[in-house]
Amino acid sequence: YKLVAAHSCWSAEAMAENTAGCDNVYVDTSFCPAHLVQKGVEALGVDNIMYGTDYPFSSMECCATIIEDAFPDNPEIQEKIFYSNAAKLFGLE
């Protein structure tokens, strides 16, 4: 099974600690500022982070800018967070 912990990138360090050894845990970036998205990638690995917005409570554009600001020189990380991690999780590849 796969576990998607929505709204949990802001606490990615605790998630990583509490789920150590589990490669089936994913978090999204809803309500998460750029510096915490960076910490999430460090703590959980880029393959376990997915783009999230919590629309309609925040805009997709604003949330996309956060990912772009967190990794301005790394389009590979942006692509994984924006698309390929979710595509892989949901079998859309």
C-alpha positions, 0 to 999 in steps of 0.5 A, spaced: 500 500 500 501 507 499 500 512 504 499 519 502 500 524 508 496 530 505 499 537 508 505 534 511 511 536 507 511 542 513 513 536 518 517 532 513 523 531 518 518 528 523 514 524 518 521 521 516 523 520 523 516 516 524 516 512 518 524 511 517 525 504 513 518 505 509 518 507 502 511 507 501 510 514 504 508 520 500 507 528 502 504 534 499 506 541 499 500 544 501 501 550 505 508 549 505 513 555 504 519 554 500 524 552 505 520 547 508 519 544 501 527 544 501 527 540 508 522 535 505 526 533 500 532 532 504 528 528 509 524 524 505 527 524 498 525 528 492 521 521 490 516 522 496 514 529 495 508 531 491 505 538 489 499 540 493 495 546 493 489 545 497 485 549 492 480 553 493 484 555 500 490 557 496 491 558 488 495 553 484 499 559 481 502 561 488 503 554 490 507 553 483 511 559 485 513 556 491 516 550 488 520 554 483 523 558 488 525 552 492 529 549 486 530 555 481 536 551 478 533 544 478 528 543 473 529 535 475 526 536 482 521 541 479 518 536 474 518 530 479 514 534 484 510 537 479 508 531 475 512 524 475 512 522 483 504 523 482 504 519 475 508 514 478 504 513 485 497 513 481 500 508 475 499 514 470 506 513 467 
